[in-house]
C-alpha cells in the first residue's frame, strides 16, 4: 500500500450542530497538513477551464487549419475544445464537419449530441448539456426521491477551520455535471434505501460546492445534515478530480486492489461510501443524530467492538477515541490494541493499552519512544478483523467502506466476504435491518423486501 494517500472524505462539522462527522474532533492543523501533503503527492491535477482559457490568451496554435488559428488575445478552437472536455468530462470528436460529444459511463461510450464544428457549436453544446442534466435530475428525483441544489443556492457559511466562527462569506452550489449524475445514479441503484431518511419520506439532497466550506480542509465528499437539517451529500471542489464515473468504466490499469491507497476513486464508489454514513446514522449508531443518545452510544460501542475496535479508557477527549484490536497479546494477557496517529505523510498505528500506556513488540509497557509502531500494511496483517480497504483510520470510516464493498459489485462483495467474513456478515445483517426499517416485516417476522445477488431490492420469500 502506498504511503501517500488521497483521502476520499474527512467529514467535519459545518455550521449545523447536527452534522455527521467521520473523524472524532480532529485537530484542524493536523488534517490540513495531511491533506496538503497527500493531495500534492497523488493528485494529477488537470488545469481548469478558467486557467486554460487564461493561458490560451498568450498561446499560439501549432495547427495549420485557419479555423484553429487564434488571434494574439483569444484561445484557439482546439484549446476551447480541451477546456470543454475537461470541465464536463466529455470527449469531442469530429465527423462530417460536426463535433460529436460522447461520455463514458456504465462501461460504455454514450453519444450525447452533435453540433457544428466551430466556436458557436461549442457554445450551443453547453446548453445541450444543461438540458441533459435537467432531464437526468428529474429522472433521479422521480425514481429515488433525491434532490439537487441549484446554481447559486446558498449552502453554508464558510469557515477557516471546523471550530472557528463563520466568515462573512457564504459558499454556494453549482449545478451538477452529467458525468457526476451518472455516477450518482449507479450508486443509488445499489444503495437504496440509504437515499431516504428514517422518516421514510425525506430524500438525500446533493450539493455540488463551488468552494470549500472549511478552508483548512480538502475533501472529496462529505455526508452531513444541511442548513435545513436534512440528510445531504456535499461534493467538494476536489470532487472534480475524479475521472471515473462508474466502476464499470475502470480500466485494467486502474483496477488496483481495494487495499491500495493509489486505487483511483470513482463517482459511484465515493457516493456509495457517503450513503454508507447515512445507513450508520439511520440504524442508530450516531449519538449526535439520535433521539436517545445513551442508547446510541451503547449501540455504537457494540457495533465497533464487532468490527474489531475498542474504546480508549484513558483519555475520552483525545482526537482518536478508538483502538484497533490486533492478534497479538500484551504481557497482561489482554489483546494488543493500536492507536492511529498521523506521521506527516501516512497513518501509523502505535501499540497502546486500552487503559493507557505504550507497549513494545513484546507486549511490555515501555516509554513512549520505545512503543511499537506499525505501518498500514502491517496493521492490516495484525488486525484481528481485517479492514476491507486501505481507508480505516477510524471505525466509522471503516464502516462506510464496508458498506461500499458490500454494495458496489460482485468483485468488492467477494473481496469483503473472503477477506473479512465477520464484516461481511455484519454488513449483510445491517443491510437487511435498513430494508426492514423501510419496508417492514411480515406477521411471521420475515422480511417483506430483501436485496438480491444483483443488488436489486426484491420481494422477500
C-alpha positions as CSV (number, residue, x, y, z in Angstrom):
1,X,0.0,0.0,0.0
2,X,1.3,3.4,-0.9
3,X,2.2,5.7,2.0
4,X,0.8,8.7,0.0
5,X,-2.9,8.6,0.4
6,X,-5.6,10.8,-1.2
7,X,-8.5,10.6,1.3
8,X,-12.0,10.2,0.0
9,X,-13.7,12.2,2.7
10,X,-12.8,13.7,6.0
11,X,-16.2,14.7,7.3
12,X,-16.1,17.6,9.6
13,X,-18.8,19.7,11.2
14,X,-20.4,22.6,9.2
15,X,-22.3,25.3,10.9
16,X,-25.1,22.9,11.7
17,X,-24.7,21.3,15.1
18,X,-26.3,18.0,13.8
19,X,-23.6,17.4,11.1
20,X,-22.4,13.9,10.8
21,X,-18.6,13.8,11.4
22,X,-16.4,10.9,10.3
23,X,-13.5,12.0,12.5
24,X,-13.7,12.4,16.3
25,X,-13.0,16.1,16.8
26,X,-9.8,16.2,14.7
27,X,-7.2,18.9,15.0
28,X,-7.7,21.1,12.0
29,X,-4.0,21.8,11.5
30,X,-3.4,18.1,11.6
31,X,-5.9,17.4,8.8
32,X,-4.8,20.4,6.8
33,X,-1.2,19.2,6.8
34,X,-2.3,15.7,6.0
35,X,-4.5,16.8,3.0
36,X,-1.9,19.2,1.7
37,X,0.9,16.6,1.6
38,X,-1.3,13.7,0.4
39,X,-3.1,15.6,-2.4
40,X,0.1,17.2,-3.5
41,X,1.8,13.8,-3.9
42,X,-1.1,11.9,-5.5
43,X,-3.3,14.3,-7.4
44,X,-2.7,14.7,-11.1
45,X,-4.4,18.0,-11.3
46,X,-5.9,19.0,-14.6
47,X,-5.9,22.7,-15.5
48,X,-9.3,24.2,-15.0
49,X,-11.1,25.7,-18.0
50,X,-10.6,29.1,-16.5
51,X,-6.9,28.7,-16.3
52,X,-6.7,27.0,-19.7
53,X,-8.5,29.9,-21.3
54,X,-6.4,32.4,-19.4
55,X,-3.2,30.7,-20.6
56,X,-4.6,30.4,-24.1
57,X,-4.7,34.2,-24.4
58,X,-0.9,34.3,-25.0
59,X,-0.6,30.9,-26.7
60,X,-0.3,30.3,-30.4
61,X,-1.7,27.3,-32.2
62,X,0.6,24.9,-33.9
63,X,-2.1,23.7,-36.3
64,X,-2.4,24.7,-39.9
65,X,-6.2,24.9,-40.1
66,X,-7.1,28.5,-40.5
67,X,-10.2,28.0,-38.4
68,X,-8.0,27.0,-35.5
69,X,-5.5,29.9,-35.7
70,X,-6.2,32.2,-32.7
71,X,-5.6,35.9,-32.6
72,X,-3.0,37.2,-30.2
73,X,-5.5,37.5,-27.4
74,X,-8.1,34.7,-27.8
75,X,-7.8,30.9,-27.4
76,X,-7.8,28.6,-30.4
77,X,-10.7,26.3,-31.1
78,X,-8.6,23.3,-30.1
79,X,-8.0,25.0,-26.7
80,X,-11.6,25.7,-26.3
81,X,-12.4,22.0,-27.0
82,X,-9.9,20.9,-24.5
83,X,-11.3,23.2,-21.8
84,X,-14.8,22.0,-22.6
85,X,-13.8,18.3,-22.3
86,X,-12.0,18.8,-19.0
87,X,-14.8,20.8,-17.5
88,X,-17.6,18.4,-18.4
89,X,-15.7,15.1,-18.7
90,X,-16.9,14.6,-22.3
91,X,-15.0,13.5,-25.4
92,X,-15.3,15.6,-28.5
93,X,-14.6,14.0,-31.9
94,X,-15.1,15.3,-35.4
95,X,-17.2,13.6,-38.1
96,X,-18.6,15.0,-41.3
97,X,-18.0,18.6,-40.3
98,X,-19.7,18.1,-36.9
99,X,-18.5,17.9,-33.3
100,X,-19.7,14.6,-31.8
101,X,-19.9,14.7,-27.9
102,X,-19.7,11.5,-26.0
103,X,-19.3,10.3,-22.4
104,X,-18.1,7.1,-20.8
105,X,-20.3,5.7,-18.1
106,X,-21.7,2.2,-17.1
107,X,-18.9,0.6,-19.1
108,X,-19.9,2.1,-22.5
109,X,-19.3,5.2,-24.6
110,X,-22.6,7.1,-25.0
111,X,-23.0,9.6,-27.8
112,X,-24.8,12.6,-26.4
113,X,-25.4,15.0,-29.3
114,X,-23.7,16.8,-32.2
115,X,-23.0,20.4,-33.0
116,X,-21.3,22.4,-35.7
117,X,-17.6,22.1,-35.5
118,X,-16.9,25.7,-34.6
119,X,-17.0,28.0,-31.6
120,X,-20.7,28.6,-32.0
121,X,-21.2,24.8,-31.9
122,X,-19.2,24.7,-28.6
123,X,-21.4,27.5,-27.2
124,X,-24.6,25.5,-28.1
125,X,-23.1,22.4,-26.5
126,X,-23.3,24.0,-23.1
127,X,-27.0,24.5,-23.5
128,X,-27.4,20.9,-24.8
129,X,-25.6,19.5,-21.7
130,X,-27.6,21.7,-19.4
131,X,-30.8,20.2,-20.8
132,X,-29.5,16.7,-20.4
133,X,-28.5,17.5,-16.8
134,X,-32.0,18.8,-16.1
135,X,-33.6,15.7,-17.6
136,X,-31.4,13.4,-15.5
137,X,-32.0,15.3,-12.3
138,X,-35.7,15.0,-12.9
139,X,-35.4,11.2,-13.5
140,X,-33.3,10.7,-10.4
141,X,-35.7,12.7,-8.3
142,X,-38.7,10.7,-9.6
143,X,-37.0,7.4,-9.1
144,X,-35.0,7.8,-5.9
145,X,-36.7,10.9,-4.3
146,X,-33.4,12.7,-4.1
147,X,-32.9,16.4,-4.9
148,X,-30.1,18.6,-6.1
149,X,-29.1,22.1,-5.1
150,X,-29.4,24.7,-7.9
151,X,-26.8,27.1,-9.3
152,X,-26.2,29.9,-6.8
153,X,-28.1,28.3,-3.9
154,X,-26.5,29.2,-0.5
155,X,-25.1,26.1,1.2
156,X,-23.4,27.3,4.3
157,X,-21.2,29.9,5.9
158,X,-17.5,29.4,5.1
159,X,-15.0,28.9,7.9
160,X,-11.3,28.9,8.3
161,X,-11.4,25.7,10.4
162,X,-14.1,23.4,11.6
163,X,-14.2,25.0,15.0
164,X,-13.8,28.7,14.1
165,X,-16.5,31.3,13.8
166,X,-18.2,31.7,10.4
167,X,-16.6,34.1,8.0
168,X,-18.6,36.9,6.3
169,X,-18.8,34.8,3.2
170,X,-21.3,32.1,2.1
171,X,-20.5,29.1,0.0
172,X,-22.9,28.5,-2.9
173,X,-23.7,25.5,-5.1
174,X,-23.3,24.9,-8.8
175,X,-25.4,22.7,-11.0
176,X,-24.1,19.0,-11.1
177,X,-22.4,17.7,-14.2
178,X,-23.9,14.9,-16.3
179,X,-20.8,12.9,-15.5
180,X,-21.5,13.2,-11.8
181,X,-25.2,12.4,-12.2
182,X,-24.4,9.1,-14.0
183,X,-22.1,8.0,-11.1
184,X,-24.6,9.1,-8.5
185,X,-27.3,7.1,-10.4
186,X,-25.2,4.0,-10.3
187,X,-24.6,4.4,-6.6
188,X,-28.3,5.0,-5.9
189,X,-29.3,1.9,-7.8
190,X,-27.3,-0.2,-5.3
191,X,-27.7,1.9,-2.1
192,X,-31.5,2.2,-1.6
193,X,-33.0,2.8,0.9
194,X,-30.0,4.8,2.2
195,X,-31.2,7.5,-0.2
196,X,-34.2,8.1,2.2
197,X,-34.1,9.3,5.8
198,X,-35.5,7.4,8.7
199,X,-38.9,9.1,8.3
200,X,-39.4,7.1,5.1
201,X,-40.1,10.2,3.1
202,X,-37.2,12.7,3.1
203,X,-34.7,12.1,0.3
204,X,-31.0,12.9,0.4
205,X,-30.0,16.2,-1.2
206,X,-26.8,16.6,-3.2
207,X,-24.8,19.9,-3.1
208,X,-22.0,20.5,-5.7
209,X,-19.9,23.1,-4.0
210,X,-18.2,26.0,-5.8
211,X,-15.8,26.5,-2.8
212,X,-14.5,24.7,0.2
213,X,-16.9,25.2,3.2
214,X,-13.9,24.8,5.5
215,X,-10.7,26.5,4.1
216,X,-8.4,24.3,6.1
217,X,-9.8,21.0,4.9
218,X,-9.8,19.5,1.4
219,X,-12.2,16.6,0.9
220,X,-13.8,14.7,-2.0
221,X,-17.2,14.5,-0.4
222,X,-18.9,14.6,3.0
223,X,-22.2,13.3,4.4
224,X,-23.9,15.6,6.9
225,X,-27.2,17.4,7.7
226,X,-27.6,20.6,5.7
227,X,-28.8,24.0,6.8
228,X,-32.4,22.6,6.9
229,X,-31.3,19.6,9.0
230,X,-31.9,17.3,6.1
231,X,-29.5,14.4,5.1
232,X,-27.2,15.7,2.4
233,X,-24.1,14.8,0.5
234,X,-21.6,17.6,-0.3
235,X,-19.4,17.3,-3.3
236,X,-16.4,19.5,-2.6
237,X,-14.3,21.2,-5.3
238,X,-11.8,18.3,-5.1
239,X,-14.5,16.0,-6.4
240,X,-13.8,17.4,-9.9
241,X,-10.6,15.5,-9.9
242,X,-12.5,12.1,-10.1
243,X,-12.4,10.9,-13.7
244,X,-14.2,7.6,-13.4
245,X,-18.0,7.8,-13.4
246,X,-18.8,4.2,-12.5
247,X,-16.9,1.1,-11.5
248,X,-17.6,-0.5,-14.9
249,X,-15.5,2.3,-16.5
250,X,-12.4,1.3,-14.6
251,X,-9.5,0.2,-16.9
252,X,-7.3,-2.7,-16.0
253,X,-4.5,-0.3,-15.1
254,X,-6.9,1.5,-12.7
255,X,-8.2,-1.7,-11.2
256,X,-5.8,-1.8,-8.3
257,X,-6.5,-3.9,-5.2
258,X,-9.0,-2.4,-2.8
259,X,-6.2,-2.3,-0.2
260,X,-4.1,0.0,-2.3
261,X,-4.4,3.7,-1.5
262,X,-3.5,4.6,-5.0
263,X,-6.6,3.0,-6.4
264,X,-8.4,5.8,-8.3
265,X,-11.7,6.9,-7.0
266,X,-15.0,6.7,-8.9
267,X,-18.1,8.8,-8.5
268,X,-20.1,5.7,-7.9
269,X,-17.8,4.3,-5.3
270,X,-17.5,7.6,-3.4
271,X,-21.2,8.1,-3.3
272,X,-21.9,4.5,-2.1
273,X,-19.4,5.3,0.7
274,X,-21.2,8.5,1.7
275,X,-24.6,6.8,1.7
276,X,-23.0,4.2,4.0
277,X,-22.7,7.0,6.5
278,X,-26.4,7.6,6.2
279,X,-27.1,3.9,7.0
280,X,-24.9,4.3,10.0
281,X,-27.0,7.2,11.2
282,X,-30.3,5.6,10.4
283,X,-29.6,2.5,12.3
284,X,-28.9,4.5,15.5
285,X,-25.1,4.3,15.6
286,X,-24.6,8.0,15.6
287,X,-25.2,9.5,19.0
288,X,-25.2,13.1,17.7
289,X,-28.1,12.3,15.4
290,X,-30.1,10.1,17.8
291,X,-33.1,10.9,19.9
292,X,-31.7,8.6,22.6
293,X,-28.1,9.4,22.9
294,X,-27.4,6.9,25.7
295,X,-28.8,4.0,23.7
296,X,-26.9,5.2,20.6
297,X,-23.6,5.3,22.4
298,X,-24.2,1.7,23.6
299,X,-25.2,0.6,20.1
300,X,-22.2,2.3,18.6
301,X,-19.8,0.7,21.1
302,X,-21.2,-2.8,20.5
303,X,-21.0,-2.3,16.7
304,X,-17.4,-1.1,16.8
305,X,-16.4,-4.0,19.0
306,X,-17.9,-6.4,16.5
307,X,-15.7,-4.6,13.9
308,X,-12.6,-5.1,16.0
309,X,-12.3,-1.7,17.7
310,X,-12.3,-0.9,21.4
311,X,-12.8,2.4,23.1
312,X,-9.9,4.2,24.8
313,X,-10.4,4.3,28.5
314,X,-7.5,6.6,29.4
315,X,-8.5,9.8,27.5
316,X,-12.0,10.4,26.3
317,X,-11.3,13.8,24.7
318,X,-8.5,12.6,22.5
319,X,-8.5,13.1,18.8
320,X,-8.7,9.3,18.5
321,X,-11.1,7.5,20.9
322,X,-10.9,4.1,19.4
323,X,-8.2,1.4,19.3
324,X,-7.9,-1.3,16.7
325,X,-7.6,-4.8,18.1
326,X,-4.7,-7.0,17.0
327,X,-4.0,-10.7,17.0
328,X,-1.1,-10.3,19.5
329,X,-1.3,-10.4,23.2
330,X,0.2,-8.0,25.8
331,X,2.1,-9.5,28.7
332,X,-1.0,-8.8,30.9
333,X,-2.9,-11.3,28.8
334,X,-5.1,-8.6,27.1
335,X,-5.3,-8.3,23.3
336,X,-2.9,-5.9,21.8
337,X,-4.6,-2.7,20.7
338,X,-3.3,0.0,18.4
339,X,-3.9,3.8,18.3
340,X,-4.0,5.5,14.9
341,X,-1.7,8.6,14.6
342,X,-0.5,10.7,11.7
343,X,3.2,10.8,10.8
344,X,3.1,13.7,8.3
345,X,2.7,11.5,5.2
346,X,0.7,8.5,6.3
347,X,-1.0,6.9,9.2
348,X,0.8,4.8,11.8
349,X,-0.6,2.6,14.5
350,X,1.1,2.7,17.9
351,X,0.6,-0.2,20.3
352,X,-1.3,1.3,23.2
353,X,-3.2,-0.4,26.0
354,X,-6.9,0.3,26.4
355,X,-6.4,1.8,29.8
356,X,-3.5,3.8,28.6
357,X,0.2,3.3,28.1
358,X,2.6,2.5,25.3
359,X,3.7,-1.1,24.7
360,X,6.6,-2.6,22.8
361,X,6.6,-5.5,20.3
362,X,6.9,-8.0,23.2
363,X,3.8,-6.7,24.8
364,X,5.5,-4.9,27.7
365,X,4.9,-1.4,28.9
366,X,7.7,0.9,27.8
367,X,8.4,4.6,27.4
368,X,6.6,6.3,24.6
369,X,9.7,6.4,22.4
370,X,10.0,2.6,22.6
371,X,6.4,1.9,21.6
372,X,5.8,-0.5,18.7
373,X,4.7,1.3,15.6
374,X,3.0,-0.5,12.6
375,X,2.5,0.9,9.1
376,X,-0.8,0.5,7.4
377,X,0.1,-2.8,5.6
378,X,1.5,-4.2,8.9
379,X,-1.7,-3.2,10.7
380,X,-3.9,-4.9,8.1
381,X,-1.9,-8.1,8.7
382,X,-2.0,-7.7,12.5
383,X,-5.7,-6.7,12.8
384,X,-7.9,-9.3,14.4
385,X,-10.6,-8.3,11.9
386,X,-9.1,-7.3,8.6
387,X,-10.2,-3.8,7.4
388,X,-11.9,-4.1,4.0
389,X,-9.9,-1.3,2.2
390,X,-6.9,1.0,2.9
391,X,-9.2,3.6,4.5
392,X,-9.6,2.5,8.1
393,X,-8.2,5.3,10.2
394,X,-11.3,5.2,12.4
395,X,-14.2,2.8,12.8
396,X,-16.9,4.9,11.2
397,X,-14.9,5.3,8.0
398,X,-14.2,1.6,8.0
399,X,-17.9,1.0,8.4
400,X,-18.7,3.2,5.4
401,X,-16.0,1.4,3.4
402,X,-17.5,-2.0,4.4
403,X,-20.9,-0.8,3.2
404,X,-19.3,0.2,-0.1
405,X,-17.7,-3.2,-0.5
406,X,-20.9,-5.0,0.2
407,X,-23.0,-3.0,-2.2
408,X,-20.7,-1.9,-5.1
409,X,-20.3,-5.0,-7.3
410,X,-19.5,-8.7,-7.3
411,X,-15.8,-8.2,-7.0
412,X,-16.0,-5.9,-4.0
413,X,-18.5,-8.1,-2.2
414,X,-16.4,-11.2,-2.8
415,X,-13.3,-9.4,-1.5
416,X,-15.2,-8.4,1.7
417,X,-16.6,-11.9,2.2
418,X,-13.2,-13.6,1.7
419,X,-11.0,-11.1,3.4
420,X,-13.3,-10.0,6.3
421,X,-16.0,-12.6,6.8
422,X,-17.1,-11.0,10.1
423,X,-17.5,-7.6,8.5
424,X,-19.4,-9.2,5.6
425,X,-21.9,-10.9,8.0
426,X,-22.3,-7.6,9.8
427,X,-22.9,-5.6,6.6
428,X,-25.4,-8.2,5.4
429,X,-27.2,-8.0,8.7
430,X,-27.3,-4.2,8.8
431,X,-28.3,-4.0,5.2
432,X,-31.4,-6.2,5.9
433,X,-32.1,-4.1,9.1
434,X,-32.3,-1.0,7.0
435,X,-34.6,-2.7,4.5
436,X,-36.9,-3.9,7.3
437,X,-36.9,-0.4,8.8
438,X,-38.0,1.0,5.4
439,X,-40.4,-1.7,4.2
440,X,-41.4,-3.6,7.3
441,X,-41.7,-7.3,8.1
442,X,-44.5,-9.9,7.7
443,X,-46.5,-11.2,10.6
444,X,-44.2,-14.2,10.9
445,X,-41.2,-11.8,11.2
446,X,-39.8,-12.5,7.7
447,X,-38.7,-9.6,5.6
448,X,-41.0,-8.0,3.1
449,X,-38.0,-6.9,1.0
450,X,-34.5,-8.3,0.5
451,X,-31.5,-7.4,-1.6
452,X,-30.9,-9.8,-4.4
453,X,-27.5,-11.1,-5.5
454,X,-27.6,-8.5,-8.3
455,X,-28.1,-5.7,-5.7
456,X,-31.7,-5.0,-6.5
457,X,-34.5,-4.8,-3.9
458,X,-37.0,-7.6,-4.4
459,X,-39.9,-9.3,-2.6
460,X,-38.9,-11.4,0.3
461,X,-39.6,-15.1,0.3
